[in-house]
Amino acid sequence: MHKFFDGQTADGDSDAHGWYGGYGVVVVTGDFGGGTVKLQVSADGTNWADVNLETQFTANGCGTFKLPANLWLRLDLSGSTNPDLDGWVG
């Protein structure tokens, strides 16, 4: 598992990480501050799209996904006030 958020305290995106393809898991825990965390995917590292509803969180949770190789992944936090979140993808 790669740690994408490590004590995320404001709206914003994690660093992008390359995806090796196949099934994956997202785990997000902490104080969401009323915000939403989404797993996002990009083919070019510039244009991003949400992966699926199973990888969107407003509370502690775990979701799964399946994507082909050679894509970029990141976590996006929006709509929060004073969050403190950790998030992993693997």
C-alpha positions, 0 to 999 in steps of 0.5 A: 500500500502506498500512503497518498494522504499523511495527515492531510489538513486542507482541501487538495490533491495528493501526489500522483502515483503510477498504477501497475494495473489490476485490482486495487483498494483505497483506505481512508481514515481520520477526521473528514471535516465535512469533506469528500475524498475521491480516488481519481485517475489520469492517463496523462497526469493533467486531466483527472476523472473520478474512479467510481462511487465505491472509491468516494468517502465522507467517513472512514472507509475502504473501497475497491477498483480495477484499472488497467496499467500505465495510469496515474492515481491520486486522492482528492479532498474537497469541501472540508473544514479542518480535516486530518486524514490519512489515505492509502492505495494499493 
